[in-house]
Amino acid sequence: MIQADTLKPGWKLVKFGDVVRLSKERAAKSEIESIERYVGLEHIDPEDLRIRRWGLVAEGITFTSKFKPGQVLFGKRRAYQRKVAVADFEGVCSGDIYVFESANPKVLLPELLPFICQTDRFFEYAVGTSAGSLSPRTNWTSLAKFEFVLPHPEEQKEITKLLIETQNVIGAYQKFLDNTLMLCSSILASEFNPEKYTPYPLANFCDGGNGIQIGPFGAQLHQSDYTTEGVPVVMPANMRNDQIDDTEIARVSEQKAKTLKVHQVKANDILLPRRGELDRRAYVKVCNEGWLCGTGSIRIRVDKTVPSKAVFYAISSVHCVRWLKGNAVGTTMLNLNSKIVNSLPIALPPEEILKEVVFLLDTLENKIVLIFKRLKEMRYLKSFLLSKILKDI
């Protein structure tokens, strides 16, 4: 509990609703025609204050909540996703987004507001005051009661300047990353193009008897089999940035893993989701050997005579991703099976070109890993600054 008599001189304990105004401005039908862009929750990236995507009003929407440059957009639905952004253009937004602004810029610096909304305390409060099971939402009445310590106006300027500089560095790294990923996508689309080179079924490139293996089904691996320690089990959720992310990865005991030996992965294997987000994938490294291909995943083992990384890059191309989505079965959720994956058309350039392409993509991949690392470090630094500088908020 924050005590007002323990605060620094010039700092004061305030309620969110006393210094922040919830904008309820609505765009009239006549205005909608002159507004170009709209923002939904899907357009706001977690922990990124920049709005990098949007929809076009001309496509047809029913949103009327209006926002202006400088206002803060906060995702009130599923607040645990930590979606906060600062508008740099005028538009309309989803009803699942609150539009905030400083009630008095002389009391609360407008530029500091989004950082206050990004503090752990604010998110924890928003999540704690959310109601609903499937799609919990927080409400303004509750958020307005959130108490925090507001720094002296002069100190707000210094704090904001430091946080903005940190955010700018994060933004620069993000832009560098986006451009590098775009370059990779362009190379993949150009050099693994089935219209440029003759495609062959993926099965032709695989280890004959053990090429494509569907992960264990529910009868083989139960929820009760998972433990906090033991052998990692790779699910589709663990396939991030073309590699296995072991953050919060599921595990089973060594004894259970022995019964699932057929699902063990080796270095240079390729993992795909069996359902859901079919644009995910992961390339298995030496450090991942012995782990298990999990439920909902598919393991691909390329023949030793074929460069597995080349096949992985081909599968990563827009051509293969589109083919998988177009040939998957199911309406509610897209599903793959071994027959479909076996038939996936793989187009590889001639050997002399292939070596150069794989080398170039490997080099870019190493750069991407380094950028991700720096981006993660900068985001940690920002989080650290938020918790230390605004520790009383």
C-alpha positions in Angstrom: 0.0 0.0 0.0 1.5 3.4 -1.1 1.6 5.9 1.7 1.2 9.6 0.7 3.5 10.8 3.5 6.4 8.7 2.2 6.5 10.2 -1.3 9.2 12.4 -2.8 8.6 16.1 -2.7 6.4 17.2 -5.6 5.1 13.6 -6.1 1.5 12.8 -5.3 -0.8 9.8 -5.1 -3.5 10.0 -7.7 -6.3 7.9 -9.2 -6.1 7.1 -12.9 -9.5 8.6 -13.6 -8.5 11.9 -12.0 -5.6 12.6 -14.4 -6.7 10.5 -17.5 -9.8 11.1 -19.6 -11.6 8.3 -21.4 -12.4 9.7 -24.9 -15.9 8.8 -25.9 -15.8 10.7 -29.2 -17.7 9.0 -32.0 -17.4 9.5 -35.7 -20.6 10.5 -37.4 -21.7 8.7 -40.6 -20.7 11.7 -42.6 -17.2 11.7 -41.0 -16.6 7.9 -41.6 -16.2 8.6 -45.3 -13.3 11.0 -44.7 -11.5 8.6 -42.4 -9.1 6.2 -44.1 -7.9 3.8 -41.4 -9.3 1.7 -38.6 -7.5 -0.2 -35.8 -8.6 -3.5 -34.3 -7.0 -5.4 -31.4 -5.3 -7.6 -34.1 -3.4 -4.5 -35.3 -1.7 -3.8 -32.0 1.4 -5.8 -31.1 2.0 -6.6 -27.4 4.4 -4.3 -25.7 4.9 -2.2 -28.9 3.7 1.4 -28.7 3.8 1.8 -32.5 0.8 1.0 -34.6 2.4 -0.8 -37.5 -0.7 -2.3 -39.2 -4.3 -1.2 -39.8 -7.4 -1.9 -41.9 -9.1 0.4 -44.4 -12.4 1.9 -43.6 -13.5 1.5 -47.2 -13.4 -2.3 -46.8 -16.5 -1.9 -44.6 -16.6 -1.8 -40.8 -19.0 -0.8 -38.1 -16.5 0.9 -35.7 -17.3 4.5 -34.7 -14.9 5.1 -31.8 -12.7 7.9 -33.0 -9.1 8.5 -32.1 -6.6 11.3 -32.9 -2.8 11.5 -33.1 -1.2 11.4 -29.6 -4.1 9.5 -27.9 -3.4 6.2 -26.3 -5.2 3.0 -27.4 -5.5 0.3 -24.7 -6.9 -3.1 -25.4 -9.6 -3.7 -22.7 -10.3 -7.2 -23.9 -7.8 -9.9 -22.7 -5.7 -7.2 -21.0 -3.1 -9.9 -20.3 -2.0 -9.5 -23.9 -0.5 -6.1 -22.9 -1.7 -4.2 -25.9 -1.0 -0.5 -25.7 -0.2 1.9 -28.5 0.1 5.6 -29.3 -1.8 6.8 -32.3 0.2 8.7 -34.9 -2.8 9.1 -37.3 -6.5 9.7 -37.1 -8.9 6.8 -37.3 -11.6 4.7 -35.8 -11.1 1.7 -33.6 -12.8 -1.4 -32.2 -15.1 -1.2 -29.2 -12.6 -3.5 -27.5 -10.2 -0.6 -27.4 -10.2 2.3 -24.9 -9.0 5.7 -26.1 -7.1 7.6 -23.3 -5.7 11.0 -23.1 -4.3 13.3 -20.4 -7.0 15.2 -18.6 -4.6 18.1 -18.0 -1.2 18.1 -19.8 0.2 20.4 -17.0 -0.6 17.7 -14.4 0.2 14.6 -16.5 2.5 14.9 -19.4 0.7 13.2 -22.4 3.9 11.5 -23.5 4.2 9.7 -20.1 0.7 8.2 -20.2 1.5 5.3 -22.5 4.4 4.2 -20.3 2.2 4.3 -17.2 -0.2 2.0 -19.1 2.7 -0.3 -19.8 3.8 -0.8 -16.2 3.3 -4.2 -14.6 1.1 -2.8 -11.9 -1.3 -1.3 -14.3 -1.6 -4.5 -16.4 -2.0 -6.6 -13.3 -4.8 -4.2 -12.1 -6.5 -4.3 -15.5 -6.4 -8.1 -15.6 -7.5 -8.4 -12.0 -10.6 -6.2 -12.7 -11.6 -8.0 -15.9 -14.8 -10.0 -16.0 -15.8 -12.9 -18.2 -14.3 -16.3 -18.8 -13.9 -16.8 -22.5 -13.1 -13.2 -23.4 -12.4 -11.2 -20.1 -12.8 -7.4 -20.3 -11.8 -4.7 -17.9 -13.9 -1.6 -17.6 -13.4 2.1 -17.2 -15.1 2.4 -13.8 -12.5 0.0 -12.4 -9.5 1.4 -14.2 -10.4 4.9 -13.1 -9.9 3.8 -9.5 -6.3 2.6 -10.1 -4.0 4.5 -7.8 -0.4 5.4 -8.7 2.2 7.9 -7.8 2.6 10.8 -10.2 6.0 12.4 -10.4 6.6 16.2 -10.3 5.9 17.7 -13.7 9.6 18.6 -14.2 10.7 15.0 -13.3 8.0 13.7 -15.7 9.8 15.4 -18.5 13.2 13.7 -17.6 11.6 10.3 -17.1 9.7 10.5 -20.4 12.8 11.6 -22.3 14.7 8.6 -21.1 11.8 6.2 -21.8 11.3 7.6 -25.3 15.0 7.3 -26.2 14.8 3.7 -25.1 11.7 3.1 -27.1 13.3 4.7 -30.2 16.2 2.2 -29.9 13.7 -0.6 -29.7 11.9 0.8 -32.7 15.2 1.0 -34.7 16.0 -2.6 -33.9 12.4 -3.6 -34.8 12.7 -1.8 -38.2 16.0 -3.5 -38.9 14.5 -6.8 -38.1 11.4 -6.2 -40.2 13.6 -5.2 -43.2 15.9 -8.3 -42.8 12.9 -10.6 -42.6 11.4 -9.0 -45.6 14.7 -9.6 -47.5 14.7 -13.2 -46.5 11.1 -13.6 -47.6 11.9 -12.1 -51.0 14.9 -14.5 -51.5 12.8 -17.5 -50.5 10.0 -16.5 -52.8 12.4 -16.0 -55.7 14.8 -18.9 -55.3 12.3 -21.7 -54.2 9.7 -20.8 -56.8 7.8 -23.8 -58.4 7.3 -21.7 -61.5 11.0 -21.2 -61.8 12.3 -24.7 -60.9 10.6 -28.1 -61.3 8.9 -29.0 -58.0 8.9 -32.6 -56.6 6.8 -34.0 -53.7 8.4 -33.6 -50.3 8.4 -37.4 -49.9 11.1 -37.6 -52.7 13.5 -35.7 -50.4 12.8 -37.7 -47.3 14.3 -40.7 -45.5 12.3 -43.5 -47.1 11.1 -45.4 -44.1 11.2 -42.7 -41.4 10.7 -39.5 -43.4 7.4 -37.9 -42.1 6.1 -38.7 -38.6 3.0 -37.4 -37.1 3.3 -36.5 -33.4 1.8 -38.8 -30.7 -2.0 -38.8 -30.4 -3.9 -38.3 -27.2 -4.0 -42.0 -26.4 -0.2 -42.1 -26.4 0.4 -38.9 -24.5 -2.0 -37.7 -21.8 -2.1 -34.4 -20.0 -1.2 -36.2 -16.8 2.1 -37.3 -18.4 3.5 -33.8 -18.4 6.0 -32.8 -15.7 8.1 -29.8 -14.7 11.3 -31.6 -15.5 12.5 -34.2 -18.0 12.5 -34.4 -21.8 11.1 -31.4 -23.7 8.1 -32.0 -25.9 7.9 -29.6 -28.9 4.4 -28.2 -29.6 3.4 -25.8 -32.4 3.5 -23.0 -29.8 7.2 -23.7 -29.3 7.9 -23.1 -33.0 9.0 -19.5 -33.1 11.3 -17.6 -35.5 12.1 -20.8 -37.3 13.6 -22.5 -34.3 12.5 -24.2 -31.1 11.7 -21.8 -28.2 12.0 -23.7 -25.0 10.4 -21.0 -22.9 7.6 -22.7 -20.9 8.1 -25.9 -23.0 6.2 -29.0 -21.9 8.2 -32.0 -20.6 7.7 -35.7 -19.8 9.8 -38.1 -17.7 12.7 -40.0 -19.2 10.7 -43.2 -18.7 7.7 -41.8 -20.7 10.0 -40.5 -23.4 11.4 -44.0 -24.0 7.9 -45.2 -24.9 7.7 -42.4 -27.5 11.1 -43.1 -29.0 9.7 -43.0 -32.6 8.9 -39.4 -32.0 12.4 -38.3 -30.9 13.9 -35.6 -33.1 17.5 -35.4 -34.5 19.6 -32.5 -35.6 18.5 -31.2 -39.0 14.9 -32.5 -38.6 12.1 -30.1 -39.6 9.0 -29.6 -37.5 5.7 -28.3 -38.6 2.3 -27.8 -36.9 -0.3 -30.4 -37.7 -3.1 -27.9 -37.2 -3.8 -24.3 -36.6 -1.1 -21.8 -37.6 0.4 -23.5 -40.6 3.0 -20.8 -41.2 5.0 -21.9 -38.1 8.0 -24.2 -38.4 11.3 -25.0 -36.6 14.7 -26.4 -37.7 16.1 -28.8 -35.1 19.6 -28.0 -33.8 22.1 -30.3 -32.2 21.1 -29.0 -28.7 17.5 -30.2 -29.4 18.4 -33.8 -30.2 16.5 -36.4 -28.1 13.6 -34.1 -27.6 10.1 -35.2 -28.6 7.9 -34.1 -31.5 4.7 -33.3 -29.6 1.0 -33.7 -30.1 -0.1 -31.3 -32.8 3.3 -31.4 -34.5 4.8 -33.2 -37.5 8.4 -34.2 -37.8 10.1 -34.3 -41.3 13.5 -36.1 -41.7 15.3 -35.3 -45.0 17.4 -37.9 -46.7 21.2 -37.5 -46.0 21.9 -37.1 -49.7 19.8 -33.9 -49.7 20.7 -30.6 -47.9 18.0 -30.5 -45.2 18.5 -26.7 -44.7 17.6 -26.2 -48.4 14.4 -28.2 -48.0 13.6 -26.2 -44.8 14.1 -22.9 -46.7 11.8 -24.2 -49.5 9.1 -25.1 -46.9 9.5 -21.6 -45.4 8.7 -19.9 -48.8 5.4 -18.3 -49.4 4.7 -20.8 -52.1 4.8 -23.8 -49.7 2.9 -22.0 -46.9 0.1 -21.1 -49.3 0.0 -24.7 -50.6 -0.2 -26.1 -47.1 -3.1 -23.8 -46.2 -4.8 -24.4 -49.5 -4.6 -28.2 -49.2 -5.2 -28.6 -45.5 -8.5 -30.2 -44.4 -11.1 -28.9 -41.9 -13.2 -25.8 -41.7 -13.1 -24.7 -38.0 -9.3 -25.4 -37.9 -7.0 -26.4 -40.7 -5.4 -29.8 -40.3 -2.5 -31.6 -42.0 -1.9 -35.3 -42.3 1.1 -37.4 -43.6 -0.5 -37.8 -47.1 -0.8 -34.0 -47.5 2.7 -33.3 -46.2 4.2 -36.0 -48.4 2.7 -34.3 -51.4 4.0 -30.8 -50.6 5.7 -29.5 -53.8 9.4 -28.6 -53.2 11.3 -26.6 -55.8 15.0 -26.4 -55.4 17.4 -24.4 -57.7 20.3 -26.2 -59.3 23.1 -27.3 -57.0 25.6 -24.6 -57.9 23.0 -21.9 -57.2 21.5 -23.7 -54.2 24.8 -23.6 -52.2 25.0 -19.8 -52.7 21.4 -19.3 -51.7 21.6 -21.4 -48.6 24.8 -19.6 -47.6 23.2 -16.2 -48.0 20.1 -17.3 -46.1 22.2 -18.8 -43.3 24.1 -15.5 -43.0 20.9 -13.5 -42.8 19.5 -16.0 -40.3 22.5 -15.5 -38.0 21.9 -11.7 -38.3 18.3 -12.2 -37.4 19.2 -14.2 -34.3 21.6 -11.4 -33.2 18.9 -8.7 -33.8 16.4 -10.7 -31.8 18.9 -11.0 -29.0 19.5 -7.2 -29.0 15.8 -6.5 -29.2 15.1 -8.8 -26.3 17.8 -7.1 -24.3 16.5 -3.6 -25.0 12.9 -4.6 -24.1 14.3 -6.0 -20.8 16.1 -2.7 -20.2 12.8 -0.8 -20.9 11.0 -3.1 -18.5 13.7 -2.6 -15.9 13.5 1.2 -16.3 9.7 1.2 -16.0 10.0 -0.9 -12.7 12.8 1.3 -11.3 12.1 4.8 -12.4 8.3 4.4 -12.0 8.6 1.9 -9.2 5.9 3.7 -7.1 3.5 3.8 -10.0 
